[in-house]
Each structure stands twice: as structure tokens, then as C-alpha cells.
Amino acid sequence: MKALEKLISQFNLPSPSQRREVLLNRMESDDLKKWDCKNCIGHCCTMISNSMKIDVLEAVDLYCYLLEKGMWNDKLKESLKETISTYRLDYEIVLSRGQEFRRTYTCPFYGGHNLGCSISPSSKPYGCLAFNPDKKGVSEWGHCSSRSSLMEKREVEFGEDESKLIDYLCDELNLPTEKKPIPVALLNLELAIKNYTF
């Protein structure tokens, strides 16, 4: 992890939680209004509607969190591989005009209704943080949406610097620049780190 942090440190990018602050603040505000996920079974995290893809920097944030918390282990890696295999996330289908078919999958970090997500909000993918209930007491699918204006605000503040770091990491670690499903992005990152000479 230290070597990876050294690669990133030269860019002086704010911490993962600082880059997520605008999204986290909105979540806290929504929580005070009881616009939360406590009554929902989490369709947004399951194959019903989850097709989350992350870039290499989001993968780095998540990977470092998992290492720090002692969660990156053989059991997790097997779970990631199983998710990839079950939902065929390693197989891309290109539609007309170069668009890629987005496969849905149940996130390997989703622990079920009461357990929710095992990842701290300060390290979650931006898209996960931005997708929230639109009213109080949501208990079923269809009453949530993405806070796209907050995503745009976050992008204005950090996007340019993040893009430079993403390009650098992809070049240095020989990783694809396209966003990938969470399990694919994490395992690609680990393999790239193993093969990189720091």
C-alpha cells in the first residue's frame, strides 16, 4: 500500500473523504430528514439494478480502504472472482455505435437488507454515494435517484486533477482507462500492482 500511496502522493490530491465531501454532506442532510435506506432491502446494490462501474482512482481508494481494514484477503478475492463469473463481468458486449452493454450484478460488498454495505462512505464509489432515496421511509425500488448535480459539482472541483492522476496510473500500471465493474477493477488493480516495479 505504501508504494501505491507514493505513486499517488506526487499529485497532492485531497483525501478520498475530501473528494467525496459534497456527496457525504448531502447524505447526512438526507439522513436528518429520514430520507435513508433503513427500510429498503437494497435493490440498488443487487442484480436488479446495480451496474456500478468505477475508474482506477475509485478502485485505488477502495483497495487502500480494504487493505487498511484487513478486508483484502483470499476470501474476498474469491468472492470478487465468483461475482465476475456469476454475472459474466469479464465479458464485454459492444452494442451499436460503440456503446457497451452494462451488466447488472449484486455487489460483493452488499451484506443483505440489515447489513447493507460493508464499505465506509468515505471510500465508496461516487456513484454509490450519489444514489439516494427521494423521500422519507423508502422501502421499495423506484423511489431513489442519482444526485447528478452534486456529481457535477464534485467533478468541477476535482475532475481535472483526478483525470491527470487516472491517466498517470493507467499508464504506469498498464491498466485500461475505461471504467470497470467494481470486482473487475479491484482484481485488475491488484494484478497490476503485483506486476509493477516500484
RAMO-V281859 format. One line per field, one symbol per residue. ss: DSSP state (H for helix, E for strand, - for the rest). phi: phi as a letter, one per 40 degrees, with the letter a starting at -180 (. if undefined). Layout:
BEGIN
ss->???
phi->???
END
This chain:
BEGIN
ss->-HHHHHHHH------HHHH-HHHHHHHHHHHH----------HHH-------EE-HHHHHHHHHHHHH-----HHHHHHHHHHHHHH------E-HHH-E---------E------E---HHH--HHHHHEEE----------EEE-HHHHHHHHHHHHHHHHHHHHHHHHHH------EEHHHHHHHHHHHHHH---
phi->.cccccdccccfcdcdcccbdcccccccccdccgcbbcbbcgdcbbccacbdbbccccccdccccccccgccaccccccccccccdbfccbcbcccggccccccacccccbgdccfccbcdcbcddcccccaccacgcbachbbaccccccccccccbdcccccccdccccccfbccccbddcccccccccccccccc
END
